[in-house]
Amino acid sequence: MNDQIQSVEYYDVLSAGDRNRVLRNTYWLLAVSMLPTVLGAWVGVASGISYALSGVLGIILMLAGAFGFIYAIEKTKHSSTGVYVLLGFTFFMGLMLSRMIAMVLGFKNGAELVMTAFGGTAGVFFVMASLASVIKRDISGLGKWLMVGVIILMVGSIINIFVGSSTGMLVISVLSMAIFSAFMLYDLKQIMDGGETNYISATLTLYLDVINVFQSLLALLGIFGGERE
């Protein structure tokens, strides 16, 4: 009986250690993934390729590239190759972000807005990570509702491309920030509770949350705080 208790206690300690290892590796890889993202955004702005990433063509390119990379990451996530594919994906996402960044940099206070969006995103991440560490209840049921929200958001975004409504852009940005902030909390809780055991997959989900929050916040700052030359 004592041997069984010791075995269970050892298993619990080991499981906690595994969860901490996944979380630690996820945070490390997430931080590293920001470097290719910044590089991709810089290349996109400096080369002028950002102007070609607009309209329907830009949406198709982004979706095709994103889903292609995500598929490749899931196929290689159990090897070191998955890390390199993930970093390639983050560079690609930097390129995709470059159009919005270029537009915001066109404001007199553009650089300040970009840095504010970056700081705000870091603040959201810190708050969600703190909440995830103190919430004891199971929130796994939240995932399906968030996925419904993402689908509605994608449909609304595609419609607004053709409508071109500034009000629609504002609503979509607010909803996107709320949904992906909640997704950040959900994904962090999954990692901390052991629901996600692969740090490459965990990094991918958190990266998508972070990028969407940053993009939404940058759009809102551009709408409300952009100063014309």
Beta strands, then each sheet from edge to edge (+ up, - down):
end
